[in-house]
Amino acid sequence: MTIFALDERDPAAGAPDVDLEHEGQGERERERVVVCADCGHHISDSAARQPFAEGVWQERFVNPHGVLFSVERYARAPGCVGRGAPSTEFSWFAGCSWQIQLCGACLTHLGWLFRDLAGSDPAFFGLRSDKLRELDCLR
């Protein structure tokens, strides 16, 4: 059985370390999962989150229409589905193509998959912070 508890991204307000429902059943493994904020579909996990640079976990970018996005970087996001052909126009990362990524369940726009055109760097997902929620998952 997997138990999810909402976390408001404030460590002080996080879920308690004790699983009261299963108290006395031994130590339980805890991991953080990342879900779509609109529907709760599992998108990734916190272990896949990568910094843009040392200590920089979130960046802000503006698209050609003037829309500001706060973006987090993930090595994998199996809960996303790509939409449309990859493009190099207006890429936020030099030498990278991008492809729109949607929630695999509700089709909300979650972000972009960026691929290095030279193939020397691994692909990564730039996902919108406002469209993600982190949950504690007890296994």
Long-range contacts (C-beta under 8 A, 24 or more apart in sequence): 2-137, 2-138, 2-139, 3-137, 3-138, 4-33, 4-135, 4-136, 4-137, 5-135, 5-136, 5-138, 6-133, 6-135, 7-32, 7-134, 7-135, 7-136, 9-134, 14-136, 15-136, 19-138, 22-138, 28-138, 28-139, 29-138, 29-139, 30-136, 30-137, 30-138, 30-139, 31-136, 31-137, 31-139, 32-134, 32-135, 32-136, 32-137, 33-134, 33-135, 33-137, 34-74, 34-77, 34-127, 34-132, 34-133, 34-134, 34-135, 35-79, 35-132, 35-133, 35-134, 35-135, 36-79, 36-103, 36-105, 36-106, 36-108, 36-110, 36-131, 36-132, 36-133, 37-108, 37-130, 37-131, 37-132, 37-133, 38-103, 38-106, 38-108, 38-131, 39-103, 39-105, 39-106, 39-108, 40-133, 41-79, 41-103, 41-104, 41-105, 41-106, 42-79, 43-77, 43-78, 43-79, 43-80, 43-103, 43-110, 43-127, 43-132, 44-74, 44-76, 44-77, 44-78, 44-79, 44-125, 44-127, 46-134, 48-74, 48-75, 48-76, 48-77, 49-73, 49-74, 49-75, 50-74, 50-75, 50-124, 58-129, 61-92, 61-126, 63-90, 64-90, 69-111, 69-128, 70-128, 70-129, 70-130, 71-111, 71-126, 71-127, 71-128, 71-129, 72-126, 72-127, 72-128, 72-129, 72-132, 73-124, 73-125, 73-126, 73-127, 74-124, 74-125, 74-127, 75-122, 75-124, 75-125, 76-125, 77-101, 77-110, 77-111, 77-113, 77-125, 77-127, 79-103, 79-104, 79-105, 80-104, 80-110, 80-111, 80-113, 80-125, 80-127, 81-107, 82-113, 86-113, 86-115, 88-117, 92-126, 98-126, 101-125, 101-127, 103-131
